[in-house]
Amino acid sequence: MSAGAVPVNEREAYIALNMMERVGPVGVRALRAALGSAAAIFTADRAALLATEGIGAETAAAILAQRETVDWRGELERAEAAGARIVTAIDEEYPAALREIHDPPLALYVRGTLCSGDKHALAVVGTRHPTHYGRETAERFAAELARAGVTVVSGLAEGIDTAAHRGALRGAGRTLAVIGSGLDSVYPASNRGLAEEIAKQGAVLSEFPFGRAPDRTTFPIRNRIVSGLSTGVIVVEAGARSGALITARQAAEQGRQVFAVPGRIDSPASQGCHELIRGGATLASCVADVFAEYEFLFRAPGERSSAPAGPAPRLSGDEAAVLALLEQGECDVDQLIRASRLPVATVNSVLICLEMKKLVRMLPGRIVERVRPAG
């Protein structure tokens, strides 16, 4: 071997195989089943490789060529120097949710922390070119999810992803950023500071080895991890050809629930979301819509859904502000918009959430009144 030694155990083999091209998780799974272990791939001859179902001549040739040069020991040194670690699919720390998908990554490069609470994770994704409404909605959704103890997953891209991570940080919660490049090539460069913040309050993750630059092929590969880490995926704003729709499709294929936030019917930025809703995605006009689908997961410990009374509902900052304006009596929606100085779409969304929480009641004539608890 000119660059590294033959891996002697499964963990070393997984790290090396993850660095090799044209192999991939599905191919490695087939080879392990045929040869008995991942480490055996490094000593198997060409005939044994070709005898494995799904392994053709090109893949076998790629394995034989790369296993002689793959520098997995150097990769471990690079990870340590970068303040990162490599978590393989056979390590206890590996996210359990990823084990459920068809093609779980062989290894993850991690800066930050992974924890058992991340099993309660939801992805917030969308366009790189959001409207003000989309950016604001993504940040608000993520902040409310974080305050409720939900880990927010996204892809660190410009636009909705950035707003989602910032919202989770603002909500003092955990967030995971899955990037489409090596950890040493965070993209976009404008989010490198944000990546540092995320590593302190969650983790930055990548399947790609050090030195791998982002390109048009890496992001769809990355997207399956975003959805795979999550119980469900919330698409906040997406045009008809947005990459977020790839994440939504992969989420559905993985058995994850897909949510879509509606927008203006004439907004190109929301066409993809409207198509998702038309195709069966759950409409999410506020975070309460999401929690309603996951009551068995996100209900507070000890809380019974049939109990006559429960703890006071959690309120976002916007919800609290609108509710305070109703303390003096009923008010029409237009007055609330002017008094709150919030965007029209935000006030409408907040009112829907407050009504679902049984804190306000809508009356004829676009009048809103505060609902007082009994007793």
Sequence and secondary structure as in RCSB ss.txt:
>XXXX:A:sequence
MSAGAVPVNEREAYIALNMMERVGPVGVRALRAALGSAAAIFTADRAALLATEGIGAETAAAILAQRETVDWRGE
LERAEAAGARIVTAIDEEYPAALREIHDPPLALYVRGTLCSGDKHALAVVGTRHPTHYGRETAERFAAELARAGV
TVVSGLAEGIDTAAHRGALRGAGRTLAVIGSGLDSVYPASNRGLAEEIAKQGAVLSEFPFGRAPDRTTFPIRNRI
VSGLSTGVIVVEAGARSGALITARQAAEQGRQVFAVPGRIDSPASQGCHELIRGGATLASCVADVFAEYEFLFRA
PGERSSAPAGPAPRLSGDEAAVLALLEQGECDVDQLIRASRLPVATVNSVLICLEMKKLVRMLPGRIVERVRPAG
>XXXX:A:secstr
  SS    SHHHHHHHHHHSTT HHHHHHHHHHHHSSSGGGGT  HHHHHTSTT  HHHHHHHHHHTTT  HHHH
HHHHHHTT EEEETTSTTS GGGGGSSS  SEEEEEE   GGGGSEEEEE  SS  HHHHHHHHHHHHHHHHTT 
EEEE   TTHHHHHHHHHHHTT  EEEE SS TTS SSGGGHHHHHHHHHSEEEEESS TT    TTHHHHHHHH
HHHT SEEEE S  TT THHHHHHHHHHTT EEEE    TT GGGHHHHHHHHTT EE SSHHHHHHHTHHHHS 
TT  TT S  S     HHHHHHHHHTTTS EEHHHHHHHHT  HHHHHHHHHHHHHTTSEEEETTTEEEE     
